[in-house]
């Protein structure tokens, strides 16, 4: 089971994206709980997340996004440590979506403690061509996995949104 904690957008946006992805890959995601939390920091959500985790002990919590988890400036080490400590206290297994700063795609924005506190980091690289988006997922840090080959996909879009997802090659 997955708890998707959406701190950036509203439910309509999430439902539209999920509907498109499920239609394209032909599955229904049965164990996904959506938590609308736009404008809410992690410290205010901790109890709600812990309640969900107690009911779903094998579940994973996905935070979208680290930049909205709250607590102050993301470049401050104490803020980064507090965010990671709060997420760790709420759930044993969690993931946070993050982004790099505009001028440097080599690391997550903010304190080095976001990287230090991560067990696994996956970098998303993309390239757009016409109505397609090539996406490469590469493990850049892992305390628990061996060497993992990059996953490369091609997403195809039309004016209504996502229409296809397929495995692609590095070329």
N, C-alpha and C positions, 0 to 999 in steps of 0.2 A: 504493500500500500504506500501511496505517496500523498503527502500534504503539500500542496503548492501554495505558498504564502506570497501573494501578489502585492507588493508594496509600491508598484509603479503605475499600474493601470487598473481599470475597472473590470467588472465581471463580463460585460458585453464584449469587450475586446478579447479577453481570454477565451470565451465561449466560441467566438467566431474563428479564432486561430485553431483551437482544439477540434472544432467541427471539420475544418479544412484538412488538417493533418489526419484525423481518423478516417475521413472519406477517401483520401488519397492512398493511405496504406491499408485500408480495408479492415480496420479493427476498432473495437470499442475498448477504451481504457476503463475497466470496471472498478479499480481500487484507487481512484484519484479523488481526493477531497480538495476543494478549492476554498481558500480563505482570502476574502477581499480585505486588504489591509493598507490601502492607499493612504498615505499621510500618517501611518502608525509606525512607531519605532519598535525595535525588537524587545526592548525592556517592557513595553506595554503588552506585547503578545506572548511573553514567556509562559504565563499560566495556561493560556489557551493551547499553545503548542504542547506543553507538558501533558495536558489532559488528553489530547489526541494521541500522543506517544504512549500513554498508559493503556489506551484502548487498542493501539496498533504497535506492539512492542518490536515487531520486525520491520516497521515502516521507515521511510526516509522523508525528511523534511527538505523541501527545496525553496530557498529564499530568492526572490526576484525583486530587488537586486541588493547587493552588498552596499551600494552607494545610498540606499534608502533605509538601511537598518537602524540608523539613528545613533546618537551618542556624541556627536560633534564632528570635528574635522578629521577626515579619513587619513590625513598625513601624520596625525599624532599617534605615537606608539601606544599610549595608554588607551586611546579610543579603539584602536585595532584590537588590542588585547582584551578589552572589555566586550567588544562584539563577539569575538571568538569564544571567550569564556561563557558568555550568555547563551550562545548557540549550543555549545558543548553541554551546558547544564540542562538545557531544554530537551536535547535529543542526542542519543549516542551516534546516530547516523544522519548527517545533513550535508547539503550542498548549497553553495551560494553562487549566484551568477554575478560576475563582475566584469568590468571593462578596463582597458588600458587608457592612459591619457592620450590625447590626440596626437602628440608629437612623438610618442614612443610606444610601440606595440610590443615591446619585449617583456613587460611585466605589468602586473595589476596596479591600478592607480592606488596611491596611498602608501601607508606605512609598510615597511618590509615585513612587519609581523603578520600581515595577511598571508604572504607566501610562507613564512616560517611556520605559521599555525596550520597550514593546509597539509593533509596527508597525500592528496592527489590533486594535481592541477591539470586541466585540459585547456589547450589554447585552440580557439576557433579562428580560422583564417578563411576569408571568402574572396571570391572574384566574380564580378558580374559580366555577362556577355549576352546581349540581346534580352530575351525573356527568361534566361537561365541564371542561376546563382550556384557557383561551385563552392562547396564547403568542405574544409578539411579539419578534422578533429585530431589533435596531436597531444598525447600525454607528455607534459613537460616536467612533471615532478611526480614521483610516487614513492611512498614509504612501504607499499604493500604489493605492488605489481612488479612483474618482470618487465622485460622489453615488450612494448605494445606497438604494433604497426599502426600508422595513421589510418583513420577511417575517412573516406572521401566520397561525398555524395553530390549529386546534381539535383537542384530543386528547380522546377519549371513553373512559371507563373503566366497568367493572363490578366485581363482587366478585373476579373472577379477575385483573384488571389491565387493560391497554390493549386496546381493541377497535377503535378507528378513529383515523385521522389524516386531516384534510382542511384545505385552504386555507380560511381564514376572512377575514372583513372586519373593518375597524377597529371596527365597531359591535358 
